[in-house]
Amino acid sequence: MKKIIFGIVLLFIIVGTIIFIITKNSKTDVKDNKVKVAEVAHSIFYAPQYLADKKGFFKKEGLEVEFILTPGADKVTSAVLSKDVDIGFCGSEASIYVYKNNKKDYIVNFASLTNKDGSFIVSREKIDNFSLEDLKGKYIIGGRKGGMPEMTLEYTLKQNGITLDEVTIDTSVEFANMASAFMSGTGDFVTLFEPSATKLENEGKGYVVASLGEYGGNVPYTSYNALKSYIKNNKDTIKKFTNAINKGLDYVSKTDNKTLAKELMDYFPDMKEDELEKMVERYKSINAWKTTTYFSKKEFDHMEDILIEAKELDKKVPFKDLVDNSFNHE
């Protein structure tokens, strides 16, 4: 009888242990599949990301992704460094600033989304046949000093023979407040992403006259990054995330603008479908989006040229330290 009782007790212990292990592993899996992403702005410029979410590409990879709006690359970087989020989505220049500060566990770029600057030059007055010469003697809201929008603007002007003495560039306005500052009467020009540029046009407060990205050339303008330690310890998660973004890029390149506009309505509910279609066309026309998440060293070098020209960098940093292409394909 004692042997029977002992056997039953032993069986309960074994079963209980198995259930505990299964439950523990199940909870760990759920936690590991949750990914928090700090995004620098909510813009049509990042359509492939939203469509990767809309089409269920993250879920198909087994990921539950939460996007948290964190305006400004500096704030995105802070969120990653403090481990408030797992992944940062902002300008690649942010990784250079952290690296130059000799931080041991610095941030590394692992997937690129955009080919170039996604901002448009918006004029207060209607200008037919705009040229950069029209900016001479004018006041431009350019964005935060050291940020890619402002540095690309400076680089573009210099490359086209316009010195910074010939224009006034306001770097005191935070990225998120540039449109409202322009609407309140500040400046003759402002550089804005979509949908802010179209909103100004619709309200009769400005006119889109050019794409800054077309002037500035190809750079890994906005990319995904994470702490070096996070990437090392979560390679499977990073790979799955990158796979989903690649599917988003592929979907955007193969889908007509009208369909994309309809699907983006959930992410930009205050915009009309025809307005979204117009914005998608604007970005497609300048080849704004990558075909894959692969980082080009040539384009990364060009970005560093822009930083050096802006005196935000004295010499180039090692590409191999700041970019992990092991999750990408060319």
C-alpha positions, 0 to 999 in steps of 0.5 A, spaced: 500 500 500 505 504 501 508 503 495 502 505 491 501 511 495 509 513 494 508 511 486 502 516 486 505 522 490 511 521 485 507 521 479 504 527 481 511 530 482 513 528 475 506 531 472 507 537 476 514 538 474 512 537 467 507 542 467 511 547 471 516 547 465 511 547 460 508 553 463 515 557 464 517 556 457 510 558 454 511 564 458 518 566 456 516 565 449 510 570 449 515 575 452 520 573 447 516 575 441 514 581 444 518 587 441 517 594 442 519 599 437 521 607 438 519 610 431 522 617 430 516 620 426 509 617 424 509 619 416 507 616 410 515 616 409 515 609 413 509 606 409 512 599 408 513 598 416 505 600 417 504 595 411 508 590 414 504 590 420 497 591 416 498 585 412 500 581 418 508 580 416 510 580 423 505 576 426 507 571 421 514 571 423 511 570 430 512 577 433 508 581 437 510 588 435 508 595 439 510 602 435 511 607 440 512 614 437 518 618 440 519 624 436 526 626 434 532 621 433 535 623 440 529 621 444 529 614 440 536 613 442 535 615 449 529 610 449 534 604 446 540 606 451 535 606 457 532 599 454 525 602 455 524 599 448 528 594 444 528 597 437 530 604 435 527 607 428 531 613 426 536 616 422 543 612 422 547 618 424 544 617 431 548 610 432 555 614 430 553 619 435 553 614 441 559 610 438 563 617 438 561 617 445 565 611 447 559 607 450 561 600 450 554 597 449 553 602 443 547 601 438 548 598 431 544 598 425 541 592 422 536 594 417 535 600 413 528 602 410 529 608 406 533 611 400 534 618 402 531 624 405 523 624 406 522 631 407 519 636 402 521 643 401 514 647 402 514 654 400 509 660 404 508 662 397 506 659 390 513 658 386 513 656 379 519 652 376 522 652 383 530 652 384 534 652 390 536 659 388 529 661 390 532 660 397 537 665 397 536 671 402 530 667 405 528 664 412 528 656 413 525 652 418 530 646 417 530 642 424 534 640 429 541 641 429 545 635 428 539 631 425 539 628 418 533 633 415 537 639 417 544 636 415 541 634 408 539 641 407 545 644 409 549 639 404 544 640 398 545 648 399 553 647 399 553 642 393 549 647 389 553 653 390 549 656 396 553 658 402 550 658 409 551 666 409 546 667 404 540 663 407 537 663 414 536 656 417 532 656 424 535 650 428 531 651 434 524 648 432 523 641 434 522 636 429 515 635 431 513 642 431 516 644 425 509 644 421 505 648 427 511 653 427 510 655 419 503 655 420 504 660 425 507 665 421 515 663 422 519 662 416 519 663 408 520 655 407 520 649 411 522 642 410 516 637 412 515 629 411 508 627 409 503 627 411 505 634 414 506 637 407 500 635 404 496 638 410 499 645 409 497 645 402 490 643 404 489 648 409 492 653 404 498 655 408 504 652 404 506 649 397 510 643 396 515 645 391 521 640 391 523 634 394 530 635 399 531 627 398 532 628 390 537 633 391 541 630 397 542 623 394 542 616 397 543 615 404 541 610 409 536 615 412 532 611 416 533 605 419 532 600 425 537 599 430 538 596 437 543 595 442 549 591 440 548 586 446 540 586 444 542 583 437 547 578 440 542 575 445 536 576 440 538 574 433 532 570 432 528 576 434 532 581 429 532 576 423 524 575 424 523 582 424 528 584 418 524 578 414 517 582 416 520 589 414 523 586 407 516 583 406 513 590 407 518 593 402 516 588 397 509 589 398 509 596 397 514 596 390 509 591 387 502 594 389 499 599 386 498 606 389 490 606 390 491 599 394 496 602 398 492 608 400 486 604 402 490 600 406 494 606 410 487 609 412 487 605 418 494 608 420 492 615 418 485 616 419 485 624 418 487 623 411 483 622 405 484 616 400 486 620 394 491 624 399 494 618 401 495 616 394 498 622 392 503 622 398 505 615 396 506 617 389 510 622 391 515 618 395 515 612 389 517 618 384 523 619 388 525 612 389 524 613 397 524 606 399 529 601 399 528 594 395 531 590 401 533 592 408 541 591 406 546 597 408 550 599 402 557 601 405 557 607 399 551 610 402 553 609 409 559 613 407 555 618 403 551 619 410 558 620 413 560 625 408 554 629 410 556 629 417 563 631 416 560 637 412 556 639 417 562 639 422 558 634 426 563 628 425 571 629 424 572 623 421 569 617 419 567 611 423 568 603 422 562 601 418 563 594 420 562 596 427 555 600 426 552 596 421 550 588 422 548 586 415 548 578 417 540 579 417 540 582 410 540 580 403 542 584 397 
